[in-house]
Amino acid sequence: MEWSFAWMAWTMPVAVFFGCIALMLVGMTVLELRWPTVERKGFLPMRTTRGDRLFIGLLTAAYINLAWVGFTDLSQWIGTALGFAAMAIIMAKA
């Protein structure tokens, strides 16, 4: 069976973005097995676990990337960096 990825525009920033997501999921699995999560309340108006913050951060990063690509003609790397910065803030402070 031959795999064809022609259905998606696999630019380098997109590939890096999805590769980082895969690495984060593996890392979160290892963290959860090693140190089980504890709910905490940060700047979000709810108590969240590590997995909740990852999910919210991934959604935020994806929307920032989509908005960046949709509304600007600037480099995709800037949108990717902004998305990961937002995700880092959510993971650390939420």
N, CA, C and O atoms as a DFTB+ gen file, in Angstrom:
376 C
 N C O
     1  1       0.841      -1.182       0.000
     2  2       0.000       0.000       0.000
     3  2       0.881       1.238       0.000
     4  3       1.783       1.371       0.826
     5  1       0.616       2.126      -0.916
     6  2       1.406       3.342      -1.042
     7  2       0.655       4.508      -0.404
     8  3      -0.531       4.715      -0.664
     9  1       1.366       5.272       0.440
    10  2       0.754       6.415       1.104
    11  2       1.013       7.668       0.282
    12  3       2.131       7.903      -0.175
    13  1      -0.021       8.462       0.100
    14  2       0.115       9.713      -0.623
    15  2      -0.317      10.858       0.279
    16  3      -1.450      10.894       0.759
    17  1       0.585      11.780       0.501
    18  2       0.271      12.934       1.327
    19  2       0.014      14.170       0.464
    20  3       0.128      15.295       0.951
    21  1      -0.325      13.977      -0.783
    22  2      -0.545      15.088      -1.698
    23  2      -1.812      15.873      -1.379
    24  3      -1.994      16.978      -1.889
    25  1      -2.694      15.318      -0.540
    26  2      -3.946      15.997      -0.216
    27  2      -3.728      17.205       0.677
    28  3      -4.631      18.028       0.825
    29  1      -2.543      17.331       1.280
    30  2      -2.265      18.447       2.172
    31  2      -0.994      19.153       1.742
    32  3      -0.055      18.524       1.255
    33  1      -0.972      20.465       1.924
    34  2       0.209      21.250       1.578
    35  2       1.236      21.108       2.692
    36  3       1.235      21.895       3.638
    37  1       2.115      20.107       2.591
    38  2       3.099      19.843       3.636
    39  2       4.292      20.760       3.473
    40  3       5.322      20.367       2.925
    41  1       4.147      21.983       3.950
    42  2       5.294      22.885       3.987
    43  2       6.103      22.553       5.233
    44  3       5.628      21.831       6.110
    45  1       7.305      23.071       5.314
    46  2       8.152      22.781       6.466
    47  2       7.525      23.262       7.785
    48  3       7.545      22.507       8.758
    49  1       6.962      24.496       7.864
    50  2       6.335      24.906       9.128
    51  2       5.181      23.995       9.549
    52  3       5.010      23.724      10.738
    53  1       4.396      23.524       8.590
    54  2       3.281      22.622       8.917
    55  2       3.817      21.292       9.436
    56  3       3.302      20.752      10.415
    57  1       4.842      20.768       8.789
    58  2       5.435      19.506       9.229
    59  2       6.043      19.642      10.623
    60  3       5.897      18.742      11.449
    61  1       6.720      20.750      10.892
    62  2       7.304      20.979      12.216
    63  2       6.201      21.089      13.260
    64  3       6.322      20.539      14.354
    65  1       5.126      21.797      12.927
    66  2       4.000      21.969      13.846
    67  2       3.420      20.619      14.257
    68  3       3.255      20.347      15.447
    69  1       3.111      19.776      13.277
    70  2       2.520      18.479      13.590
    71  2       3.532      17.527      14.238
    72  3       3.158      16.706      15.075
    73  1       4.798      17.633      13.860
    74  2       5.818      16.830      14.516
    75  2       5.953      17.183      15.989
    76  3       6.105      16.301      16.834
    77  1       5.897      18.478      16.295
    78  2       5.954      18.915      17.696
    79  2       4.732      18.448      18.475
    80  3       4.849      18.092      19.648
    81  1       3.575      18.444      17.848
    82  2       2.373      17.939      18.514
    83  2       2.553      16.461      18.862
    84  3       2.221      16.037      19.968
    85  1       3.076      15.685      17.924
    86  2       3.302      14.257      18.193
    87  2       4.288      14.072      19.339
    88  3       4.071      13.229      20.210
    89  1       5.370      14.848      19.351
    90  2       6.348      14.756      20.434
    91  2       5.741      15.163      21.780
    92  3       6.049      14.564      22.810
    93  1       4.880      16.183      21.766
    94  2       4.224      16.595      23.013
    95  2       3.308      15.508      23.549
    96  3       3.261      15.278      24.758
    97  1       2.584      14.841      22.673
    98  2       1.698      13.770      23.117
    99  2       2.491      12.615      23.737
   100  3       2.080      12.049      24.750
   101  1       3.612      12.274      23.135
   102  2       4.465      11.229      23.707
   103  2       5.011      11.689      25.059
   104  3       5.002      10.931      26.029
   105  1       5.482      12.925      25.116
   106  2       6.003      13.462      26.363
   107  2       4.959      13.524      27.459
   108  3       5.255      13.216      28.613
   109  1       3.748      13.917      27.119
   110  2       2.671      13.985      28.115
   111  2       2.308      12.595      28.625
   112  3       1.984      12.435      29.801
   113  1       2.359      11.605      27.769
   114  2       2.086      10.233      28.204
   115  2       3.133       9.775      29.211
   116  3       2.797       9.181      30.236
   117  1       4.399      10.051      28.920
   118  2       5.477       9.679      29.839
   119  2       5.322      10.427      31.169
   120  3       5.459       9.831      32.238
   121  1       5.036      11.730      31.103
   122  2       4.848      12.513      32.330
   123  2       3.688      11.975      33.168
   124  3       3.795      11.876      34.391
   125  1       2.599      11.633      32.520
   126  2       1.421      11.138      33.244
   127  2       1.710       9.799      33.910
   128  3       1.248       9.546      35.022
   129  1       2.467       8.948      33.240
   130  2       2.814       7.661      33.837
   131  2       3.793       7.832      34.989
   132  3       3.706       7.122      35.991
   133  1       4.715       8.763      34.852
   134  2       5.741       8.969      35.873
   135  2       5.223       9.781      37.058
   136  3       5.435       9.412      38.212
   137  1       4.537      10.896      36.763
   138  2       3.995      11.793      37.789
   139  2       2.539      12.091      37.467
   140  3       2.261      12.967      36.649
   141  1       1.613      11.387      38.086
   142  2       0.188      11.639      37.811
   143  2      -0.177      13.107      38.045
   144  3       0.363      13.770      38.931
   145  1      -1.104      13.587      37.230
   146  2      -1.461      15.005      37.248
   147  2      -2.313      15.375      38.461
   148  3      -2.991      14.535      39.054
   149  1      -2.255      16.648      38.806
   150  2      -3.051      17.219      39.891
   151  2      -3.796      18.418      39.324
   152  3      -3.208      19.239      38.619
   153  1      -5.101      18.526      39.628
   154  2      -5.858      19.682      39.153
   155  2      -5.362      20.940      39.842
   156  3      -4.984      20.915      41.013
   157  1      -5.367      22.054      39.092
   158  2      -5.011      23.341      39.672
   159  2      -5.787      24.439      38.968
   160  3      -6.300      24.245      37.866
   161  1      -5.867      25.579      39.606
   162  2      -6.571      26.716      39.026
   163  2      -5.562      27.815      38.758
   164  3      -4.865      28.276      39.662
   165  1      -5.496      28.224      37.509
   166  2      -4.619      29.310      37.105
   167  2      -5.451      30.475      36.627
   168  3      -6.451      30.822      37.257
   169  1      -5.053      31.092      35.511
   170  2      -5.809      32.240      35.014
   171  2      -7.077      31.839      34.261
   172  3      -7.943      32.682      34.028
   173  1      -7.202      30.573      33.879
   174  2      -8.445      30.113      33.264
   175  2      -9.519      29.997      34.344
   176  3      -9.199      29.684      35.491
   177  1     -10.783      30.242      34.006
   178  2     -11.837      30.242      35.030
   179  2     -12.318      28.846      35.413
   180  3     -13.511      28.643      35.639
   181  1     -11.404      27.887      35.489
   182  2     -11.766      26.514      35.849
   183  2     -10.526      25.780      36.336
   184  3      -9.396      26.198      36.082
   185  1     -10.757      24.683      37.036
   186  2      -9.648      23.828      37.459
   187  2      -9.274      22.936      36.275
   188  3     -10.147      22.360      35.625
   189  1      -7.981      22.826      36.000
   190  2      -7.530      22.051      34.848
   191  2      -6.440      21.065      35.253
   192  3      -5.703      21.282      36.215
   193  1      -6.360      19.982      34.494
   194  2      -5.270      19.030      34.638
   195  2      -4.236      19.333      33.562
   196  3      -4.457      20.183      32.699
   197  1      -3.127      18.645      33.616
   198  2      -2.082      18.816      32.611
   199  2      -2.628      18.522      31.211
   200  3      -2.332      19.246      30.261
   201  1      -3.418      17.467      31.090
   202  2      -4.002      17.109      29.795
   203  2      -4.995      18.145      29.295
   204  3      -5.051      18.426      28.098
   205  1      -5.788      18.719      30.213
   206  2      -6.719      19.787      29.829
   207  2      -5.961      20.977      29.263
   208  3      -6.331      21.538      28.231
   209  1      -4.900      21.350      29.956
   210  2      -4.108      22.495      29.497
   211  2      -3.441      22.214      28.152
   212  3      -3.322      23.111      27.318
   213  1      -3.006      20.970      27.938
   214  2      -2.431      20.611      26.638
   215  2      -3.480      20.748      25.544
   216  3      -3.205      21.319      24.488
   217  1      -4.678      20.229      25.785
   218  2      -5.742      20.303      24.788
   219  2      -6.108      21.753      24.477
   220  3      -6.225      22.126      23.310
   221  1      -6.289      22.565      25.509
   222  2      -6.626      23.981      25.308
   223  2      -5.489      24.696      24.583
   224  3      -5.729      25.519      23.700
   225  1      -4.259      24.382      24.957
   226  2      -3.102      24.984      24.295
   227  2      -2.978      24.590      22.836
   228  3      -2.648      25.424      21.992
   229  1      -3.242      23.313      22.527
   230  2      -3.197      22.862      21.130
   231  2      -4.263      23.561      20.287
   232  3      -3.996      23.986      19.163
   233  1      -5.467      23.676      20.837
   234  2      -6.522      24.387      20.106
   235  2      -6.139      25.845      19.875
   236  3      -6.330      26.377      18.781
   237  1      -5.604      26.482      20.898
   238  2      -5.191      27.878      20.774
   239  2      -4.096      28.033      19.723
   240  3      -4.158      28.932      18.884
   241  1      -3.095      27.158      19.769
   242  2      -2.003      27.222      18.791
   243  2      -2.520      26.985      17.375
   244  3      -2.084      27.651      16.436
   245  1      -3.436      26.053      17.219
   246  2      -3.994      25.775      15.887
   247  2      -4.763      26.975      15.356
   248  3      -4.622      27.335      14.188
   249  1      -5.581      27.601      16.210
   250  2      -6.347      28.774      15.760
   251  2      -5.434      29.956      15.446
   252  3      -5.690      30.697      14.497
   253  1      -4.388      30.138      16.221
   254  2      -3.431      31.207      15.921
   255  2      -2.768      30.944      14.576
   256  3      -2.621      31.862      13.768
   257  1      -2.364      29.697      14.327
   258  2      -1.757      29.349      13.034
   259  2      -2.724      29.593      11.884
   260  3      -2.349      30.184      10.872
   261  1      -3.962      29.142      12.033
   262  2      -4.952      29.337      10.967
   263  2      -5.202      30.815      10.711
   264  3      -5.275      31.242       9.558
   265  1      -5.334      31.597      11.771
   266  2      -5.557      33.032      11.610
   267  2      -4.356      33.695      10.944
   268  3      -4.513      34.558      10.080
   269  1      -3.153      33.284      11.355
   270  2      -1.945      33.875      10.782
   271  2      -1.871      33.599       9.277
   272  3      -1.614      34.504       8.483
   273  1      -2.094      32.366       8.906
   274  2      -2.027      32.000       7.484
   275  2      -3.164      32.654       6.700
   276  3      -2.975      33.067       5.556
   277  1      -4.343      32.747       7.314
   278  2      -5.501      33.293       6.618
   279  2      -5.492      34.806       6.462
   280  3      -6.015      35.331       5.478
   281  1      -4.899      35.515       7.426
   282  2      -5.007      36.967       7.421
   283  2      -3.722      37.709       7.094
   284  3      -3.751      38.927       6.923
   285  1      -2.595      37.012       7.000
   286  2      -1.343      37.687       6.671
   287  2      -0.632      36.960       5.536
   288  3      -0.912      35.799       5.237
   289  1       0.285      37.674       4.924
   290  2       1.142      37.068       3.910
   291  2       2.566      36.900       4.443
   292  3       3.491      36.609       3.684
   293  1       2.731      37.084       5.737
   294  2       4.048      36.971       6.349
   295  2       4.414      35.502       6.533
   296  3       3.592      34.616       6.298
   297  1       5.626      35.255       6.947
   298  2       6.153      33.905       7.094
   299  2       5.312      33.049       8.043
   300  3       4.869      33.518       9.092
   301  1       5.099      31.792       7.660
   302  2       4.370      30.857       8.513
   303  2       5.120      30.566       9.800
   304  3       4.510      30.184      10.799
   305  1       6.426      30.740       9.791
   306  2       7.223      30.477      10.991
   307  2       6.818      31.408      12.131
   308  3       6.851      31.012      13.296
   309  1       6.437      32.640      11.801
   310  2       6.017      33.590      12.836
   311  2       4.730      33.100      13.497
   312  3       4.608      33.138      14.721
   313  1       3.773      32.644      12.696
   314  2       2.531      32.108      13.248
   315  2       2.765      30.874      14.093
   316  3       2.136      30.703      15.137
   317  1       3.667      30.010      13.646
   318  2       4.006      28.812      14.416
   319  2       4.644      29.194      15.753
   320  3       4.312      28.622      16.792
   321  1       5.550      30.154      15.721
   322  2       6.199      30.602      16.956
   323  2       5.194      31.239      17.910
   324  3       5.250      30.994      19.115
   325  1       4.281      32.048      17.391
   326  2       3.252      32.660      18.238
   327  2       2.338      31.599      18.852
   328  3       1.963      31.696      20.021
   329  1       1.987      30.601      18.067
   330  2       1.135      29.522      18.573
   331  2       1.803      28.757      19.695
   332  3       1.174      28.464      20.711
   333  1       3.074      28.431      19.520
   334  2       3.771      27.694      20.566
   335  2       4.039      28.564      21.795
   336  3       4.077      28.053      22.915
   337  1       4.225      29.869      21.600
   338  2       4.391      30.760      22.751
   339  2       3.107      30.818      23.568
   340  3       3.140      30.769      24.798
   341  1       1.968      30.924      22.868
   342  2       0.679      30.928      23.565
   343  2       0.463      29.611      24.298
   344  3      -0.037      29.593      25.423
   345  1       0.837      28.527      23.666
   346  2       0.673      27.223      24.293
   347  2       1.558      27.086      25.533
   348  3       1.131      26.526      26.543
   349  1       2.786      27.593      25.457
   350  2       3.694      27.542      26.612
   351  2       3.116      28.331      27.782
   352  3       3.209      27.896      28.929
   353  1       2.525      29.484      27.500
   354  2       1.915      30.295      28.562
   355  2       0.742      29.544      29.185
   356  3       0.603      29.519      30.408
   357  1      -0.094      28.937      28.361
   358  2      -1.234      28.186      28.879
   359  2      -0.779      27.006      29.715
   360  3      -1.330      26.758      30.787
   361  1       0.225      26.271      29.238
   362  2       0.710      25.117      29.977
   363  2       1.334      25.514      31.325
   364  3       1.201      24.790      32.311
   365  1       2.006      26.651      31.359
   366  2       2.710      27.061      32.566
   367  2       1.815      27.793      33.570
   368  3       1.970      27.617      34.778
   369  1       0.894      28.602      33.085
   370  2       0.164      29.498      33.978
   371  2      -1.312      29.169      34.166
   372  3      -1.929      29.667      35.108
   373  1      -1.890      28.357      33.308
   374  2      -3.342      28.119      33.386
   375  2      -3.704      27.138      34.473
   376  3      -4.881      26.835      34.664
